[in-house]
């Protein structure tokens, strides 16, 4: 917990320092944003999280400092539900932040306000850089429910490289994500239908070692509705490590000006 406090404190200082030197916060410069994605299948870093889902996003930002809330709710009762809060800072392409993920199913009792090591929260730090021809992002879980089978903290890490381009009137993005080492895991006890005996199944957050866990290509077309924009996208999303693939269709509803 002391390490967690030091890391979070350092990140907050790095993000807030440019704001501290400002004489006064002008509320007119605070920007707000609200939208919601409707997706045919919820895929996250190569993992199949849920079927048809609604994913709202809201944030406020000031001079690069952003507080964002988002999540995902599946239409089926047994789909994974997520609530996510992120505090981040971005300047000329460089970004850094801290994210608190809460996911149903990690905690046997699904307690939102419980931050124990067997709870539903995972705390992650991220750092990255975006430029005209691509982006690279690195994410590492450093607190919360993220442990190896041995019981040691896993520091589950995911690194993604993305490249955008335009073709045929569409905006495209190809991306690949890797994990450099063994990630956290959950162990499930079940009854083997063949033998009738109890068995254990280990599910890794990413993989049991270095692996490419995500490769995707997405095409997006933004429709101009006059009062708002509505991005429509289709994505081929794969996990080479698990040998799985899905095609996802989605629509982003933007109540105001929307994403460009």
Residue pairs with C-beta under 8 A, 6 or more apart in sequence:
1 143
3 142
3 143
4 123
4 142
4 143
7 98
7 125
7 142
8 98
8 123
11 87
11 96
11 97
11 98
11 125
12 87
12 98
14 89
14 96
15 65
15 87
15 88
15 89
15 96
15 97
16 65
18 63
18 64
18 65
18 89
18 91
19 25
19 62
19 63
19 65
22 63
25 62
29 62
29 63
30 60
30 61
30 62
31 60
31 61
31 62
32 58
32 59
32 60
33 57
33 58
33 59
33 60
33 61
33 256
34 56
34 57
34 58
34 254
34 255
34 256
35 56
35 57
35 252
35 253
35 254
35 255
35 258
35 259
36 54
36 55
36 56
36 57
36 252
36 253
37 54
37 55
37 57
37 250
37 251
37 252
37 253
38 52
38 53
38 54
38 55
38 250
38 251
38 252
38 253
39 52
39 53
39 55
39 248
39 249
39 250
40 51
40 52
40 248
40 249
40 250
41 48
41 50
41 51
41 52
41 53
41 246
41 247
41 248
42 48
42 49
42 50
42 51
42 53
42 55
42 72
42 74
42 79
42 80
43 49
43 235
43 237
43 246
43 248
45 158
45 160
45 177
45 206
45 213
45 214
46 177
46 206
46 213
46 214
46 215
46 237
46 238
46 239
46 241
46 242
46 244
47 213
47 239
48 244
48 246
49 72
49 74
49 79
49 80
49 82
50 72
50 74
50 76
50 79
50 80
51 74
51 75
51 76
51 79
52 74
52 75
53 72
53 73
53 74
53 75
53 79
54 72
54 73
54 75
55 70
55 71
55 72
55 73
56 70
56 71
57 68
57 69
57 70
58 68
58 69
58 70
59 66
59 67
59 68
59 69
60 66
60 67
61 67
64 89
64 90
64 91
65 88
65 89
66 86
66 87
66 88
66 89
66 90
66 97
67 85
67 86
67 87
68 84
68 85
68 86
68 87
68 88
69 83
69 84
69 85
69 86
70 84
70 86
71 81
71 82
71 83
71 84
72 80
72 81
72 82
73 79
73 81
73 82
74 80
74 81
80 103
80 104
80 105
81 103
81 104
82 101
82 102
82 103
82 104
83 102
83 112
84 99
84 100
84 101
84 102
85 99
85 100
86 97
86 98
86 99
86 100
87 97
87 98
88 95
88 96
88 97
88 98
88 126
89 95
89 96
89 97
93 129
93 130
93 131
94 128
94 129
95 126
95 127
95 128
95 129
95 130
95 137
96 125
96 126
96 127
96 128
97 125
97 126
98 123
98 124
98 125
98 126
99 123
99 124
99 125
99 126
99 139
100 121
100 122
100 123
100 124
100 144
101 121
101 122
101 123
101 124
101 144
102 112
102 120
102 121
103 120
103 122
104 110
104 120
105 120
106 119
106 120
106 121
106 122
106 145
106 186
107 114
107 118
107 119
107 120
107 145
108 118
110 120
111 119
111 120
112 120
114 120
114 121
115 121
115 144
117 144
117 145
117 147
118 145
119 144
119 145
120 145
121 144
121 145
122 141
122 143
122 144
122 145
122 146
123 141
123 142
123 143
123 144
124 139
124 140
124 141
124 142
125 139
125 140
125 142
126 137
126 138
126 139
126 140
127 137
127 138
128 135
128 136
128 137
128 138
129 135
129 136
133 163
133 164
134 161
134 162
134 163
134 164
135 161
135 162
136 159
136 160
136 161
136 162
137 159
137 160
137 162
138 157
138 158
138 159
139 157
139 158
139 159
139 160
140 155
140 156
140 157
141 154
141 155
141 156
141 157
141 184
141 205
142 153
142 155
145 184
146 153
146 154
146 155
146 156
146 183
146 184
146 205
147 153
147 154
147 184
147 185
148 154
148 182
148 184
148 185
149 185
149 187
149 202
154 182
154 183
154 184
154 185
154 205
156 179
156 183
156 184
156 205
156 206
157 179
157 180
157 181
157 183
157 206
158 177
158 178
158 179
158 206
158 213
159 177
159 178
159 179
159 180
160 175
160 176
160 177
160 178
160 214
161 175
161 176
161 177
162 173
162 174
162 175
163 173
163 174
163 175
164 171
164 172
164 173
165 172
165 173
165 174
166 172
169 221
170 219
170 220
170 221
171 219
171 220
171 221
171 222
172 217
172 218
172 219
172 220
173 217
173 218
173 220
174 216
174 217
175 214
175 215
175 216
175 217
175 218
176 212
176 214
176 215
176 216
177 212
177 213
177 214
177 215
178 210
178 211
178 212
178 213
179 206
179 207
179 210
179 211
179 213
180 210
181 209
181 210
182 204
182 207
182 208
182 209
183 204
183 205
183 206
183 207
183 208
184 204
184 205
185 202
185 203
185 204
185 205
185 208
186 202
186 203
187 200
187 201
187 202
187 203
188 200
188 201
188 202
188 203
189 198
189 199
189 200
189 201
190 198
190 199
190 200
190 201
191 197
191 198
191 199
192 198
192 199
206 213
206 241
207 213
207 241
211 240
211 241
212 240
212 241
213 239
213 240
213 241
213 242
214 237
214 238
214 239
215 238
215 239
215 240
216 235
216 236
216 237
216 238
217 235
217 236
218 233
218 234
218 235
218 236
219 233
219 234
219 235
220 231
220 232
220 233
221 231
221 232
221 233
222 229
222 230
222 231
222 232
222 258
222 259
222 260
223 229
223 230
223 231
223 232
228 254
228 255
228 256
228 257
228 258
229 254
229 257
229 258
229 259
229 260
230 251
230 252
230 253
230 254
230 258
231 251
231 252
231 254
231 258
231 259
232 250
232 251
232 252
233 249
233 250
233 251
233 252
234 247
234 248
234 249
234 250
235 247
235 248
235 249
235 250
236 245
236 246
236 247
237 245
237 246
237 247
237 248
238 244
238 245
238 246
239 245
252 258
252 259
